[in-house]
Amino acid sequence: MDKIDKKILSLLQENARYPLKHLAQKVFLSSPAVSTRIERMEKAGIITGYHATVDPIMLGYHITAFINLTLDPKQKNEFYPYVEACPNVLECNCVTGLYSIMLKVAFPSTMELDTFIGHLQKYGNTQTQIVFSTAVKPRGIGIPQEEEFLEQES
């Protein structure tokens, strides 16, 4: 990946719906050249998809929570398909520390969250934190830009 690929990735993370013409103007290339670079990054697995960001509250999901779970490694084959099939699970991460799994979930109510936690407890102990507010919304990964390229933009 060169500095142009990095700039394209930053722009796509900012808005995946930017027209090729806009991207091309920002990186000083033709639209077909930008399209080729994007296709190459898709094939290489650097770009894994394009997604719409939605407001969960506007969809009725008023409760966001993080659930820590102790999971016996022997239960992974049963647990992973279960949690993958649950649409309320936004993320499932294996982590270090007292708990081995950290889930990020969204539910319409605390009652539904409580029911889900009850189902999780067949796999192990849980600890739950309900989110009051989010200071930094989910965002793309920061891609370091080379200074000389940024200066050309100015």
C-alpha positions in Angstrom: 0.0 0.0 0.0 1.3 3.4 -0.9 0.3 6.9 0.3 -2.5 7.1 -2.4 -4.1 3.8 -1.3 -4.0 5.1 2.3 -5.7 8.3 1.3 -8.4 6.4 -0.6 -9.0 4.2 2.4 -9.3 7.3 4.7 -11.8 8.9 2.3 -13.9 5.7 2.0 -14.0 5.3 5.8 -15.2 8.9 5.9 -17.9 8.3 3.3 -18.1 5.0 1.4 -20.5 6.6 -1.0 -18.1 9.2 -2.4 -18.2 9.1 -6.2 -15.1 7.8 -7.9 -14.7 11.3 -9.5 -14.5 12.9 -6.0 -11.9 10.3 -4.8 -9.9 10.8 -8.0 -9.8 14.5 -7.5 -8.6 14.1 -3.9 -5.7 11.8 -4.9 -4.9 13.4 -8.2 -5.6 10.3 -10.3 -8.1 9.3 -12.9 -11.4 7.6 -11.9 -10.4 4.3 -13.6 -7.1 4.4 -11.7 -8.9 4.9 -8.4 -11.3 2.1 -9.3 -8.5 -0.3 -10.0 -6.8 0.5 -6.7 -10.1 0.0 -4.8 -10.7 -3.3 -6.6 -7.1 -4.4 -5.7 -7.6 -3.6 -2.0 -11.0 -5.5 -2.0 -9.3 -8.6 -3.5 -6.4 -8.3 -1.0 -8.9 -8.2 1.9 -8.0 -4.7 3.0 -11.5 -3.5 2.2 -13.9 -6.0 3.6 -17.2 -4.4 2.9 -19.3 -1.2 2.8 -21.8 -0.4 5.5 -24.4 2.1 6.5 -24.1 3.6 9.9 -27.4 3.7 11.7 -28.6 5.2 14.9 -29.8 2.3 17.2 -32.0 4.6 19.2 -33.9 5.7 16.1 -34.6 2.0 15.5 -35.9 1.5 19.0 -32.7 0.0 20.6 -32.4 2.2 23.6 -30.1 0.0 25.7 -26.5 -0.6 24.7 -24.4 -2.7 27.0 -21.1 -4.5 27.3 -21.3 -8.0 28.8 -18.2 -9.8 30.0 -18.5 -13.6 30.1 -16.3 -16.4 31.5 -16.3 -19.1 28.8 -14.8 -22.5 29.2 -12.8 -23.1 26.0 -14.6 -26.4 25.6 -17.8 -24.5 25.1 -16.6 -22.4 22.1 -18.0 -24.7 19.5 -21.5 -24.4 21.0 -21.2 -20.7 22.1 -19.9 -19.1 18.9 -22.8 -20.3 16.6 -25.3 -19.2 19.3 -23.9 -15.7 19.7 -23.4 -15.3 15.9 -27.1 -16.0 15.3 -28.2 -13.4 17.8 -28.9 -10.1 15.9 -28.7 -8.1 19.1 -24.9 -8.9 19.4 -23.0 -6.1 17.7 -19.6 -7.5 18.6 -18.1 -10.5 20.3 -14.4 -10.3 21.3 -12.1 -12.8 23.0 -10.2 -10.8 25.6 -7.6 -11.2 28.3 -8.3 -10.9 32.0 -10.8 -12.3 34.4 -13.4 -12.7 31.6 -12.6 -14.4 28.3 -15.4 -12.9 26.2 -16.7 -9.3 25.8 -19.9 -8.7 24.0 -21.4 -5.4 22.8 -25.1 -5.7 22.5 -28.2 -3.5 21.8 -31.7 -4.1 23.1 -35.0 -2.2 23.1 -35.3 -2.6 26.9 -33.6 -3.7 30.0 -36.1 -6.6 30.3 -34.9 -8.0 27.0 -31.3 -7.5 28.0 -31.9 -9.3 31.2 -33.5 -12.3 29.3 -30.4 -12.5 27.0 -28.0 -12.4 30.0 -30.0 -15.3 31.5 -29.4 -17.3 28.4 -25.7 -16.4 28.4 -25.3 -17.6 32.0 -25.6 -21.2 30.9 -22.1 -20.6 29.4 -20.5 -19.0 32.4 -20.6 -16.0 34.8 -21.4 -12.6 33.4 -20.7 -9.0 34.3 -22.7 -6.2 32.5 -22.2 -2.5 32.1 -25.0 -0.5 30.5 -23.8 2.5 28.4 -25.1 5.9 29.5 -23.5 7.8 26.7 -20.8 7.4 24.0 -18.1 10.1 23.8 -16.5 8.6 20.7 -18.8 7.0 18.2 -17.7 3.9 16.2 -15.3 5.0 13.5 -12.8 3.7 11.0 -9.2 2.9 11.8 -6.8 5.9 11.7 -4.6 5.5 8.7 -1.3 7.4 8.9 -0.8 9.7 6.0 2.5 10.9 4.7 3.0 14.6 5.2 4.1 15.4 1.6 0.8 14.0 0.2 -1.3 16.0 2.7 0.6 19.2 1.7 -0.4 18.6 -1.9 -4.0 18.7 -0.9 -3.8 22.2 0.6 
